[in-house]
Amino acid sequence: MLLNPLLRSGLILAGYCLAALTAVAALAKPNIVLILADDLGFSDIGCYGGEIATPNLDRLAAGGIRLTQMYNTARCWPTRACLMTGYYAQQVNRDPAKQRPAWAALLPDLLKPAGYHSYHSGKWHVDGKVLAGGFEHSYSFDDHDRYFTPKQHLLDDQPLPTPKPGDGFYATKAIAQHAIDFLAGHAAEHRDQPFFLYLAFNAPHFPLHALPEDIARYRDRYLAGWDAIREQRWRRMRAAGIVDGKLSEPDAKFTPRYFKPEVLTQLGPGEIEHAVAWKELTPEQQRFQATKMAIHAAMVDRLDRETGRVLEQLRQMGAWENTLIVFLSDNGADATVMVRGDGHDQKAPPGSADSFLCLGPGWASASNAPFRRHKIWVHEGGISTPFIMHWPAVIPAGGRLRHAPTHIIDFVPTVLELAGVSAPEQWGGQARPALPGKSLVPILKRDAPILRDALYWQHEGNRAVRVGDWKLVSESEKNGEWELYDLKRDRIEAKNVAAAHPKQVKELSALWERLDDQFHHEGGTRKAAK
């Protein structure tokens, strides 16, 4: 049986943890702000090597810590299940068509015994109504195809009217404004009590919809092409110490998920299927593709600007010093090319409500630099997320990095520990499995190891398990053939060493099977027959 080499550090770490916990316990219960982006790539924001203007997020990073090996689940709804329950999505039977078990309480309900008031604004994508999960107020943006005129958005679970064209509505601004309103209400009614704000932006998930003035700032920025942008980002990440290896090779034969050839006719001659070398594109294709990335950048830019308004509200209400702010993305950038919603008008201005564009494989590869693959896949490009933690009262400023392998299942145990709440052994009259994640309190002040046995992934037939620096991974398109990588030497997963290490493949594959069986059993589901 493989043993995690980090276990050797246990005795040293235990002494540090005790000191760290003593210091944290001396503070009042911290407020928690969770900021979640949707389909944001690992290197899209400035403090992770990107060229997009994200000064507010960059300041959070400069005053806090950045994690270099934080993982998500490769998809929107399983990531949200993890963040709200603390369990792997398979443990809580979470997919879009099913309900989680009664024992799978959401974080706001778990925080109530500690006096927390909880608020949600943005994308939900969790089963059940928002207020039933313990939130006191919610703005739920449920129309993922329309940033300007949503047909489905709700305030406190009650439907709101559809904005009319010309009303000035834009989803990212509305999500931030509702969050500001909830915080202002908390300051007026519960000033002396802690709060949890879940701020879940829909951006930059497709369709590529952005405000014209935001697009204008990036209109010609990406004519240099995705090959040049990928390399520039990689060099900045290496200089910052975020990565230390090579840049992955682009896959010019990769076809996006759900791709249908007729979409090229719908979108026009500028759209392409593969991430070929930029120099191979026609001038028309280069202009079209550069415009798409300009819109993506505009969406990220606006997300940062609106985040800045929320942060200013925290300062105005005197909550800045004792608020833990966490920022991350739900999965890697998406290579999808499709049209849905109200369709795509080739004559409409790109980025407007009458257009429907997606990032595509070329720019998704740049957004996920330096890693391979995209959203849905569990190679590093699909599951690696930027992760910022900022808490002036506890985390020393200086923009430090934390290199321990971590996972979003660690968020709930971290918050519960900081709130002084024990994870309940029962809920809804049912016994609960132990939380699979680990508290991140040890890394708040020091680049400490997080001791664990393994990390697990499974989505749409794509599978992975990580123990120490070994990662076993497979993709459904290759009939589930296992690949093995030593991430300490090869984070970009360039050299498959499965043939050279059959013992590790056998042991890790058996471990993955045991975990998969256990988690599906806990979720009350049967695994699909192989």
Secondary structure, 3 states (H helix, E strand, C coil): CCCCHHHHHHHHHHHHHHHHHHHHHCCCCCEEEEEEECCCCCCCCHHHCCCCCCHHHHHHHHCCEEECCEECCCCHHHHHHHHHHCCCCCCCCCCCCCCCCCCCCCHHHHHHHHCCEEEEEECCCCCCCCHHHCCCEEEEECCCCCCCCCCCEEECCEECCCCCCCCCCCHHHHHHHHHHHHHHHHHHHCCCCCEEEEEECCCCCCCCCCCHHHHHCCCCCCCCCHHHHHHHHHHHHHHHCCCCCCCCCCCCCCCCCCCCCHHHHHHCCCCCCCCCCHHHCCHHHHHHHHHHHHHHHHHHHHHHHHHHHHHHHHHHCCCCCCEEEEEEECCCCCCCCCCCCCCCCCCCCCCCCCCCCCCHHHHHHHHCCCCCCCCCCCCHHHHECCEEEECCCCCCCCCEEECCCEEHHHHHHHHHHHHCCCCCCEECCEECCCCCCCCCHHHCCCCCCCCCCCEEEEECCEEEEEECCEEEEECHHHCCCCEEEECCCCCCCCCCCCCCCHHHHHHHHHHHHHHHHHHHHHCCCCCCCC
